[in-house]
Amino acid sequence: MHLVNDRPVRAPLGADSPEPVPSYAFDPADPWTQVFQAGLRRAGLRGRRVYEVGVGSGANVLFMLRECDASRVAGSDLDRRLPEVAHSLLARTAPELADRFRPVHGPVNLLDVHEAVTEAAAADVVVACLPQVPDPYDPLYDRFRTAQLRTAAHRGDPGEDHVAHYYPWTAFNDQPFNSVGMGLIEALLTRLKTVAPQAEVVLNLGCRIGKATLVQVLRSYGYRTEELASRIVRQHAGTDISFFAALENAMRGTGYEHDVRCEFYADPQGRTRLSAREATSLLDADPSAPVYHEICVLRGHPQAAATGATR
Ligand SMILES: C[S@@+](CC[C@H](N)C(=O)[O-])C[C@H]1O[C@@H](n2cnc3c(N)ncnc32)[C@H](O)[C@@H]1O
């Protein structure tokens, strides 16, 4: 790491380039990226057109073109710098593949610009790894958390990586599964029903609300689901997971507590379950405490008749 404009910046991904990569542009050695790529490897991308929502550093673009032999990848990001970063990563490390990548310049919120819609409409597969935790600065979330846990959120310095971990909860409150942190992803699925109903989706997902709930979300948007990869990983110390403790508390006594069960572990094998409240308390006391959760890659195959959430 080094500093640019007082911000920590990860070393360049291309070995010999001086160009800095924003600190949160995901590292190929990050377990989330590794699991995502294990899933992408199994997604049958050879000769197919892909759109990546939230393209990050471009590590997946490179992987899908070089290792999975996708015919073409287009991608965008809410952070306007990242499609450029992805483009230059490709130009430096695999120039022979660069003309098969189409960066959609941004900022692009999901698929909210014409070029993103056109590219996604032509895609066989749409892939994404998007935040599933409400922004601790969000006013609706602040009220929810305070009511459930009787304490204010740990806001701290939002930091440059905020957008990679959190989403604005209030903005997605009309989505049926926003209450379990799936509002941003639902908004993407809703958009895809209109823009790219033919496309498969491949999503890299945290399973902290339980895999059964993730499957239910995809099913309710008309996708048949298939698990492509999974691993138990350490909870990222920089992400405030008190949302899950508040959710667990809110569901107690409602009859839904067995349907949506937050899943954390005290060991990397997933043998010892922790409640979300226990996981949050452990990390509050010691950010290096061993707290784990599963991540998985789910593929959604579109089924013909579906039009939107059916919950
Ligand atoms: C967890 S990172 C994943 C990056 C990359 N896909 C990977 O797996 O290495 C999430 C990415 O989604 C982007 N993002 C967050 N909210 C978004 C939104 N509403 N629309 C588009 N991209 C978004 C972030 O800027 C970030 O690059």
The ligand as an SDF file (V2000), in Angstrom:
LIG
                    3D

 27 29  0  0  0  0  0  0  0  0999 V2000
  -17.6420   -5.8840   -3.7340 C   0  0  0  0  0  0  0  0  0  0  0  0
  -17.0240   -4.9220   -5.0690 S   0  0  0  0  0  0  0  0  0  0  0  0
  -16.8130   -6.1310   -6.3500 C   0  0  0  0  0  0  0  0  0  0  0  0
  -15.8790   -5.6820   -7.4450 C   0  0  0  0  0  0  0  0  0  0  0  0
  -15.6210   -6.7570   -8.5140 C   0  0  0  0  0  0  0  0  0  0  0  0
  -16.8430   -7.1030   -9.2200 N   0  0  0  0  0  0  0  0  0  0  0  0
  -14.9870   -7.9890   -7.9020 C   0  0  0  0  0  0  0  0  0  0  0  0
  -15.7090   -8.9480   -7.6240 O   0  0  0  0  0  0  0  0  0  0  0  0
  -13.7780   -7.9560   -7.6890 O   0  0  0  0  0  0  0  0  0  0  0  0
  -18.5120   -4.1410   -5.4860 C   0  0  0  0  0  0  0  0  0  0  0  0
  -18.4040   -3.2240   -6.6800 C   0  0  0  0  0  0  0  0  0  0  0  0
  -19.7160   -2.7670   -6.9890 O   0  0  0  0  0  0  0  0  0  0  0  0
  -19.6800   -1.3800   -7.1970 C   0  0  0  0  0  0  0  0  0  0  0  0
  -21.0170   -0.8780   -6.8700 N   0  0  0  0  0  0  0  0  0  0  0  0
  -21.5710   -0.6610   -5.6660 C   0  0  0  0  0  0  0  0  0  0  0  0
  -22.8220   -0.2010   -5.7950 N   0  0  0  0  0  0  0  0  0  0  0  0
  -23.0870   -0.1570   -7.1330 C   0  0  0  0  0  0  0  0  0  0  0  0
  -24.2040    0.2510   -7.9090 C   0  0  0  0  0  0  0  0  0  0  0  0
  -25.3140    0.7100   -7.3400 N   0  0  0  0  0  0  0  0  0  0  0  0
  -24.1090    0.1650   -9.2650 N   0  0  0  0  0  0  0  0  0  0  0  0
  -22.9670   -0.2720   -9.8500 C   0  0  0  0  0  0  0  0  0  0  0  0
  -21.8690   -0.6520   -9.1680 N   0  0  0  0  0  0  0  0  0  0  0  0
  -21.9330   -0.5890   -7.8310 C   0  0  0  0  0  0  0  0  0  0  0  0
  -18.5670   -0.8640   -6.2900 C   0  0  0  0  0  0  0  0  0  0  0  0
  -18.0510    0.3650   -6.7380 O   0  0  0  0  0  0  0  0  0  0  0  0
  -17.5480   -1.9850   -6.4010 C   0  0  0  0  0  0  0  0  0  0  0  0
  -16.6560   -1.8010   -7.4640 O   0  0  0  0  0  0  0  0  0  0  0  0
  1  2  1  0
  2  3  1  0
  2 10  1  0
  3  4  1  0
  4  5  1  0
  5  6  1  0
  5  7  1  0
  7  8  2  0
  7  9  1  0
 10 11  1  0
 11 12  1  0
 11 26  1  0
 12 13  1  0
 13 14  1  0
 13 24  1  0
 14 15  1  0
 14 23  1  0
 15 16  2  0
 16 17  1  0
 17 18  1  0
 17 23  2  0
 18 19  1  0
 18 20  2  0
 20 21  1  0
 21 22  2  0
 22 23  1  0
 24 25  1  0
 24 26  1  0
 26 27  1  0
M  CHG  2   2   1   9  -1
M  END
$$$$
